[in-house]
Amino acid sequence: MKKILSGILLFLISFCFSQKKVIDAQIITQANDTLDVKIRVTVNMIDPTLIYGSSLNEKINIVDESGKKSKM
C-alpha cells in the first residue's frame, strides 16, 4: 500500500512541476547587447503567470539571425 501511495504522490508532484511555457524575453549581456529571445520556463499549474525561478538557472541555448548558436 505504501508503494502505491508513494507512486501516486511522485506522479502528482512531477505533474505539478512539468508545466512548461514559452515566453518572449529580452536578455541584456555585459556588453549592453540586447537579445530578443524566446525562453522555455516552468510555470505554476494554478497561475500560469508565475514563473519558477529555478527554471532560469539552466544554460540557455541562443540562435541569432545568422544561425550562430551560443549558450548562456
N, CA, C and O atoms as a GROMACS GRO file, in nm:
protein
  288
    1MET      N    1   0.082  -0.119   0.000
    1MET     CA    2   0.000   0.000   0.000
    1MET      C    3   0.086   0.126   0.000
    1MET      O    4   0.054   0.225  -0.065
    2LYS      N    5   0.199   0.120   0.075
    2LYS     CA    6   0.287   0.236   0.080
    2LYS      C    7   0.349   0.262  -0.057
    2LYS      O    8   0.369   0.378  -0.094
    3LYS      N    9   0.380   0.157  -0.132
    3LYS     CA   10   0.440   0.174  -0.264
    3LYS      C   11   0.342   0.240  -0.360
    3LYS      O   12   0.381   0.324  -0.442
    4ILE      N   13   0.216   0.204  -0.351
    4ILE     CA   14   0.114   0.262  -0.438
    4ILE      C   15   0.094   0.410  -0.406
    4ILE      O   16   0.088   0.493  -0.496
    5LEU      N   17   0.085   0.443  -0.277
    5LEU     CA   18   0.067   0.582  -0.238
    5LEU      C   19   0.188   0.667  -0.272
    5LEU      O   20   0.173   0.780  -0.318
    6SER      N   21   0.309   0.613  -0.252
    6SER     CA   22   0.428   0.690  -0.287
    6SER      C   23   0.439   0.706  -0.439
    6SER      O   24   0.487   0.809  -0.485
    7GLY      N   25   0.396   0.608  -0.516
    7GLY     CA   26   0.395   0.621  -0.662
    7GLY      C   27   0.298   0.726  -0.709
    7GLY      O   28   0.330   0.804  -0.798
    8ILE      N   29   0.179   0.730  -0.649
    8ILE     CA   30   0.080   0.832  -0.685
    8ILE      C   31   0.131   0.970  -0.646
    8ILE      O   32   0.115   1.065  -0.723
    9LEU      N   33   0.192   0.982  -0.529
    9LEU     CA   34   0.246   1.110  -0.484
    9LEU      C   35   0.358   1.157  -0.577
    9LEU      O   36   0.363   1.275  -0.612
   10LEU      N   37   0.445   1.068  -0.617
   10LEU     CA   38   0.553   1.103  -0.709
   10LEU      C   39   0.497   1.148  -0.844
   10LEU      O   40   0.549   1.244  -0.902
   11PHE      N   41   0.394   1.082  -0.893
   11PHE     CA   42   0.331   1.121  -1.020
   11PHE      C   43   0.268   1.260  -1.008
   11PHE      O   44   0.283   1.342  -1.099
   12LEU      N   45   0.199   1.287  -0.899
   12LEU     CA   46   0.135   1.417  -0.882
   12LEU      C   47   0.237   1.531  -0.870
   12LEU      O   48   0.216   1.639  -0.925
   13ILE      N   49   0.346   1.506  -0.800
   13ILE     CA   50   0.450   1.608  -0.787
   13ILE      C   51   0.514   1.636  -0.922
   13ILE      O   52   0.537   1.752  -0.957
   14SER      N   53   0.544   1.533  -0.997
   14SER     CA   54   0.605   1.554  -1.128
   14SER      C   55   0.507   1.621  -1.225
   14SER      O   56   0.549   1.697  -1.312
   15PHE      N   57   0.378   1.594  -1.211
   15PHE     CA   58   0.278   1.658  -1.296
   15PHE      C   59   0.268   1.806  -1.264
   15PHE      O   60   0.254   1.888  -1.355
   16CYS      N   61   0.276   1.842  -1.138
   16CYS     CA   62   0.264   1.983  -1.098
   16CYS      C   63   0.383   2.065  -1.146
   16CYS      O   64   0.367   2.182  -1.178
   17PHE      N   65   0.502   2.006  -1.150
   17PHE     CA   66   0.621   2.080  -1.188
   17PHE      C   67   0.654   2.066  -1.337
   17PHE      O   68   0.757   2.117  -1.381
   18SER      N   69   0.572   1.999  -1.414
   18SER     CA   70   0.604   1.977  -1.554
   18SER      C   71   0.533   2.074  -1.647
   18SER      O   72   0.532   2.053  -1.768
   19GLN      N   73   0.474   2.178  -1.595
   19GLN     CA   74   0.405   2.275  -1.677
   19GLN      C   75   0.507   2.368  -1.741
   19GLN      O   76   0.568   2.449  -1.671
   20LYS      N   77   0.526   2.358  -1.872
   20LYS     CA   78   0.624   2.439  -1.943
   20LYS      C   79   0.550   2.541  -2.030
   20LYS      O   80   0.440   2.515  -2.078
   21LYS      N   81   0.613   2.656  -2.050
   21LYS     CA   82   0.556   2.762  -2.131
   21LYS      C   83   0.670   2.835  -2.200
   21LYS      O   84   0.777   2.852  -2.141
   22VAL      N   85   0.649   2.879  -2.323
   22VAL     CA   86   0.749   2.956  -2.396
   22VAL      C   87   0.709   3.102  -2.387
   22VAL      O   88   0.597   3.140  -2.421
   23ILE      N   89   0.804   3.186  -2.339
   23ILE     CA   90   0.774   3.328  -2.324
   23ILE      C   91   0.875   3.410  -2.404
   23ILE      O   92   0.987   3.365  -2.429
   24ASP      N   93   0.834   3.529  -2.443
   24ASP     CA   94   0.925   3.624  -2.506
   24ASP      C   95   1.004   3.694  -2.397
   24ASP      O   96   0.949   3.731  -2.294
   25ALA      N   97   1.134   3.712  -2.420
   25ALA     CA   98   1.219   3.775  -2.319
   25ALA      C   99   1.327   3.857  -2.386
   25ALA      O  100   1.359   3.837  -2.504
   26GLN      N  101   1.383   3.949  -2.311
   26GLN     CA  102   1.498   4.026  -2.355
   26GLN      C  103   1.614   3.995  -2.261
   26GLN      O  104   1.600   4.003  -2.139
   27ILE      N  105   1.727   3.960  -2.319
   27ILE     CA  106   1.847   3.934  -2.242
   27ILE      C  107   1.945   4.047  -2.272
   27ILE      O  108   1.974   4.075  -2.388
   28ILE      N  109   1.995   4.111  -2.168
   28ILE     CA  110   2.094   4.217  -2.183
   28ILE      C  111   2.228   4.160  -2.138
   28ILE      O  112   2.244   4.123  -2.022
   29THR      N  113   2.323   4.155  -2.229
   29THR     CA  114   2.454   4.099  -2.198
   29THR      C  115   2.541   4.202  -2.128
   29THR      O  116   2.502   4.318  -2.112
   30GLN      N  117   2.659   4.160  -2.085
   30GLN     CA  118   2.750   4.251  -2.017
   30GLN      C  119   2.805   4.357  -2.111
   30GLN      O  120   2.849   4.463  -2.065
   31ALA      N  121   2.802   4.332  -2.241
   31ALA     CA  122   2.846   4.430  -2.340
   31ALA      C  123   2.731   4.520  -2.384
   31ALA      O  124   2.742   4.589  -2.486
   32ASN      N  125   2.620   4.521  -2.309
   32ASN     CA  126   2.500   4.601  -2.336
   32ASN      C  127   2.435   4.568  -2.470
   32ASN      O  128   2.373   4.654  -2.532
   33ASP      N  129   2.448   4.445  -2.516
   33ASP     CA  130   2.374   4.398  -2.632
   33ASP      C  131   2.240   4.345  -2.584
   33ASP      O  132   2.234   4.273  -2.484
   34THR      N  133   2.134   4.380  -2.654
   34THR     CA  134   2.000   4.333  -2.619
   34THR      C  135   1.960   4.222  -2.715
   34THR      O  136   1.962   4.241  -2.837
   35LEU      N  137   1.924   4.108  -2.660
   35LEU     CA  138   1.882   3.993  -2.740
   35LEU      C  139   1.734   3.969  -2.716
   35LEU      O  140   1.692   3.951  -2.602
   36ASP      N  141   1.655   3.967  -2.823
   36ASP     CA  142   1.514   3.931  -2.812
   36ASP      C  143   1.503   3.782  -2.839
   36ASP      O  144   1.530   3.736  -2.951
   37VAL      N  145   1.464   3.705  -2.738
   37VAL     CA  146   1.464   3.559  -2.748
   37VAL      C  147   1.333   3.503  -2.693
   37VAL      O  148   1.254   3.574  -2.630
   38LYS      N  149   1.312   3.377  -2.718
   38LYS     CA  150   1.203   3.301  -2.657
   38LYS      C  151   1.265   3.202  -2.561
   38LYS      O  152   1.360   3.132  -2.597
   39ILE      N  153   1.213   3.195  -2.438
   39ILE     CA  154   1.269   3.109  -2.336
   39ILE      C  155   1.160   3.013  -2.288
   39ILE      O  156   1.047   3.054  -2.263
   40ARG      N  157   1.195   2.885  -2.276
   40ARG     CA  158   1.103   2.787  -2.220
   40ARG      C  159   1.124   2.782  -2.070
   40ARG      O  160   1.235   2.753  -2.023
   41VAL      N  161   1.019   2.810  -1.994
   41VAL     CA  162   1.029   2.814  -1.848
   41VAL      C  163   0.921   2.725  -1.788
   41VAL      O  164   0.824   2.688  -1.854
   42THR      N  165   0.941   2.691  -1.662
   42THR     CA  166   0.842   2.615  -1.587
   42THR      C  167   0.752   2.713  -1.514
   42THR      O  168   0.800   2.804  -1.446
   43VAL      N  169   0.620   2.695  -1.530
   43VAL     CA  170   0.524   2.787  -1.469
   43VAL      C  171   0.439   2.713  -1.366
   43VAL      O  172   0.435   2.590  -1.363
   44ASN      N  173   0.372   2.790  -1.284
   44ASN     CA  174   0.283   2.735  -1.184
   44ASN      C  175   0.160   2.675  -1.252
   44ASN      O  176   0.109   2.731  -1.349
   45MET      N  177   0.114   2.562  -1.203
   45MET     CA  178  -0.001   2.495  -1.264
   45MET      C  179  -0.130   2.573  -1.241
   45MET      O  180  -0.216   2.576  -1.329
   46ILE      N  181  -0.145   2.637  -1.126
   46ILE     CA  182  -0.268   2.707  -1.094
   46ILE      C  183  -0.269   2.846  -1.158
   46ILE      O  184  -0.371   2.887  -1.215
   47ASP      N  185  -0.157   2.919  -1.150
   47ASP     CA  186  -0.148   3.053  -1.208
   47ASP      C  187  -0.033   3.054  -1.308
   47ASP      O  188   0.082   3.065  -1.267
   48PRO      N  189  -0.061   3.043  -1.439
   48PRO     CA  190   0.045   3.032  -1.539
   48PRO      C  191   0.129   3.158  -1.556
   48PRO      O  192   0.226   3.157  -1.632
   49THR      N  193   0.094   3.267  -1.488
   49THR     CA  194   0.177   3.387  -1.498
   49THR      C  195   0.292   3.384  -1.398
   49THR      O  196   0.382   3.468  -1.406
   50LEU      N  197   0.293   3.288  -1.306
   50LEU     CA  198   0.401   3.276  -1.208
   50LEU      C  199   0.507   3.181  -1.263
   50LEU      O  200   0.478   3.066  -1.296
   51ILE      N  201   0.630   3.230  -1.272
   51ILE     CA  202   0.741   3.153  -1.326
   51ILE      C  203   0.827   3.104  -1.211
   51ILE      O  204   0.858   3.180  -1.119
   52TYR      N  205   0.866   2.977  -1.215
   52TYR     CA  206   0.958   2.924  -1.116
   52TYR      C  207   1.099   2.976  -1.146
   52TYR      O  208   1.148   2.962  -1.259
   53GLY      N  209   1.164   3.036  -1.047
   53GLY     CA  210   1.296   3.091  -1.066
   53GLY      C  211   1.401   2.988  -1.096
   53GLY      O  212   1.503   3.019  -1.158
   54SER      N  213   1.379   2.865  -1.053
   54SER     CA  214   1.478   2.760  -1.078
   54SER      C  215   1.488   2.725  -1.226
   54SER      O  216   1.587   2.666  -1.267
   55SER      N  217   1.387   2.758  -1.306
   55SER     CA  218   1.394   2.727  -1.448
   55SER      C  219   1.489   2.821  -1.521
   55SER      O  220   1.528   2.793  -1.635
   56LEU      N  221   1.529   2.933  -1.459
   56LEU     CA  222   1.623   3.025  -1.522
   56LEU      C  223   1.767   2.997  -1.481
   56LEU      O  224   1.858   3.067  -1.526
   57ASN      N  225   1.790   2.898  -1.397
   57ASN     CA  226   1.925   2.863  -1.354
   57ASN      C  227   1.996   2.774  -1.455
   57ASN      O  228   2.116   2.751  -1.442
   58GLU      N  229   1.926   2.725  -1.553
   58GLU     CA  230   1.985   2.637  -1.653
   58GLU      C  231   2.052   2.718  -1.761
   58GLU      O  232   2.027   2.838  -1.775
   59LYS      N  233   2.139   2.653  -1.839
   59LYS     CA  234   2.201   2.720  -1.952
   59LYS      C  235   2.096   2.739  -2.061
   59LYS      O  236   2.011   2.653  -2.083
   60ILE      N  237   2.104   2.852  -2.127
   60ILE     CA  238   2.007   2.885  -2.232
   60ILE      C  239   2.079   2.877  -2.366
   60ILE      O  240   2.185   2.937  -2.384
   61ASN      N  241   2.021   2.804  -2.462
   61ASN     CA  242   2.074   2.797  -2.597
   61ASN      C  243   2.013   2.909  -2.678
   61ASN      O  244   1.891   2.923  -2.683
   62ILE      N  245   2.098   2.988  -2.743
   62ILE     CA  246   2.051   3.104  -2.820
   62ILE      C  247   2.096   3.085  -2.965
   62ILE      O  248   2.210   3.047  -2.991
   63VAL      N  249   2.005   3.111  -3.058
   63VAL     CA  250   2.038   3.109  -3.201
   63VAL      C  251   2.007   3.248  -3.254
   63VAL      O  252   1.894   3.294  -3.246
   64ASP      N  253   2.109   3.316  -3.310
   64ASP     CA  254   2.087   3.451  -3.361
   64ASP      C  255   2.042   3.447  -3.506
   64ASP      O  256   2.018   3.339  -3.562
   65GLU      N  257   2.029   3.565  -3.568
   65GLU     CA  258   1.977   3.573  -3.705
   65GLU      C  259   2.064   3.502  -3.808
   65GLU      O  260   2.014   3.450  -3.907
   66SER      N  261   2.195   3.501  -3.783
   66SER     CA  262   2.286   3.437  -3.879
   66SER      C  263   2.293   3.285  -3.862
   66SER      O  264   2.358   3.217  -3.941
   67GLY      N  265   2.227   3.232  -3.758
   67GLY     CA  266   2.226   3.089  -3.735
   67GLY      C  267   2.334   3.042  -3.638
   67GLY      O  268   2.350   2.922  -3.616
   68LYS      N  269   2.408   3.137  -3.580
   68LYS     CA  270   2.514   3.104  -3.486
   68LYS      C  271   2.452   3.064  -3.353
   68LYS      O  272   2.367   3.136  -3.300
   69LYS      N  273   2.493   2.950  -3.298
   69LYS     CA  274   2.440   2.900  -3.170
   69LYS      C  275   2.538   2.932  -3.059
   69LYS      O  276   2.659   2.918  -3.075
   70SER      N  277   2.484   2.975  -2.944
   70SER     CA  278   2.567   3.001  -2.828
   70SER      C  279   2.488   2.965  -2.702
   70SER      O  280   2.365   2.957  -2.704
   71LYS      N  281   2.560   2.944  -2.593
   71LYS     CA  282   2.497   2.911  -2.466
   71LYS      C  283   2.524   3.023  -2.367
   71LYS      O  284   2.632   3.082  -2.365
   72MET      N  285   2.424   3.050  -2.286
   72MET     CA  286   2.439   3.150  -2.180
   72MET      C  287   2.410   3.083  -2.049
   72MET      O  288   2.416   3.148  -1.944
   0.00000   0.00000   0.00000
